[in-house]
Amino acid sequence: MSTGATDSAQLRLHNVQAYGLRPFPINETDDARVHGDEERLPARLVAQRAWTLMVRIVAEFSASR
């Protein structure tokens, strides 16, 4: 979901709108562990922000179709 390397470029080649996002703030310590042996995120961020945001995005997208 982050804006780093994603599959979005391949989707856009087929006219599919795709965006990368990080649905919660992340500090430098957590960011430095991305794809490392100690990769992890604080569970409260996923539970409080990411889940709520992703549900809202899917609901609004589905309603617009």
N, C-alpha and C positions, 0 to 999 in steps of 0.2 A: 503494500500500500504506500510505501514511501515514494518520494519523487526521484529516487536514485535510478539505477538501471531497472527498467520494468519491461513488460511485454506490450506496453502501450504503443510503441512504434509499429509493431507488427499489426496491431489491431487497426491503427490509423491508416495503414496501407490499404485496408479493406473498407474504408469509410466508416469505421466504428469509432465514435467519440470515446476517448479513454483518457483518464487523468490519474496522476499519482498524487497521493496525499498522505500526510501523517496526521491522523485524526486526534492527536494530543500532543502537548508540548513534551519535549524530551531533553534531559540535561546532557551535558558534554560527556559525563561518565557513562551513561547508558548508551549514548550514540557511539562512543569509542568501542563498545563491545559488539556492535552489529556484525554479524557473521563470524564472530569469534567463538572460542571455546566457552566463554561465559556469557553468551548472548541471552539477554532476558529483559523484560520490561516489568515495571511495577504493576502488579495485578489491579490495583485501584485505578490506574489510568485506563486500562482496558475495560474494566467494569463500569466506570463512571462516565467516561467520555467516548471512547472508541465505539463501544456497543451502541450507545444512544445515537451517535452521529451516523453510523452505518445503517441502522434501522431507518432513520429519518431519510437518508439519501435514497435508499431502496424504495421506501413508501412513496416519496415524492416523484421519483422516476417512474414507478409503476402507475401512479395515478395520472401521469401526463401522457401515457400511451393509450 
